[in-house]
């Protein structure tokens, strides 16, 4: 297999490169570290959307890009959730973070296994998964920012959205597991 480095793949690699940068900025003793961390996370989210859009629009989809894109997403989300939980030290954050990270590991493993048995199409990304991702990204952005904004308690809003994301995460995981079970029991 030849690995092609095109614009979408390079954007995905940039997203992975932003992880250590975000981590360093997150821990800097600087009053705007939270804002900078949130902006880096937002930039990563934009590259996620842009790489997929460009890959489809310019017909630059590659097997390597299809593999790398979800890996980059999961690395970024898991790392930032760990940072946030460590910083705020709350079981109320640790529980939904563990649910989200656990689901990502479970579904990634399920997709790999289903691909091995030639049934990958039965566990492709759903609309519910897209809603989950949107809630999750917004929650993480808010939890990185943390400060009240225009009288709105952004950190608490982030908590609420993270719980919504965790519920959507469990719901989508159940749907994926049901789809996989239907395939397996049909054989």
FENLIN-V270549 format. One record per pair of residues at least 4 apart in sequence whose C-alpha atoms are under 7 Angstrom apart, sorted by sequence separation. I is the first residue (numbers start at 1). J is the second residue. If there is no record, write none. Layout:
i->[I;I]
j->[J;J]
//
This chain:
i->[5;6;7;8;9;10;11;12;13;14;15;18;19;20;21;22;23;24;32;33;34;35;36;37;38;39;40;41;42;43;44;45;46;47;48;49;50;51;52;53;54;55;56;61;62;63;64;65;67;68;69;70;71;72;73;74;75;76;77;78;79;80;81;82;83;84;85;90;91;93;94;95;96;97;98;99;100;101;102;103;104;105;106;107;108;109;110;111;112;113;114;115;120;125;126;127;128;129;130;131;132;133;134;135;136;137;138;139;140;141;142;148;149;153;154;155;156;157;158;159;160;161;162;163;164;165;166;167;168;169;170;171;172;173;174;175;176;177;178;179;180;181;182;183;5;28;55;56;85;114;115;148;149;55;114;147;148;26;147;25;26;85;146;147;85;111;146;25;26;25;111;142;143;142;22;143;81;142;22;140;139;139;139;78;139;136;135;136;15;135;136;74;135;15;132;12;11;12;132;132;12;11;8;129;8;128;8;8;123;9;16;123;12;15;19;122;123;122;12;84;3;93;96;100;103;107;96;99;100;96;103;41;38;38;37;38;34;35;34]
j->[9;10;11;12;13;14;15;16;17;18;19;22;23;24;25;26;27;28;36;37;38;39;40;41;42;43;44;45;46;47;48;49;50;51;52;53;54;55;56;57;58;59;60;65;66;67;68;69;71;72;73;74;75;76;77;78;79;80;81;82;83;84;85;86;87;88;89;94;95;97;98;99;100;101;102;103;104;105;106;107;108;109;110;111;112;113;114;115;116;117;118;119;124;129;130;131;132;133;134;135;136;137;138;139;140;141;142;143;144;145;146;152;153;157;158;159;160;161;162;163;164;165;166;167;168;169;170;171;172;173;174;175;176;177;178;179;180;181;182;183;184;185;186;187;10;33;60;61;90;119;120;153;154;61;120;153;154;33;154;33;34;93;154;155;94;120;155;36;37;37;123;154;155;155;37;158;97;158;40;158;158;159;161;101;162;161;161;162;44;164;165;104;165;47;165;47;47;48;168;169;51;51;51;172;52;172;54;55;176;65;72;179;69;72;76;179;180;180;72;144;64;159;162;166;169;173;163;166;169;166;173;141;141;144;144;145;144;145;145]
//
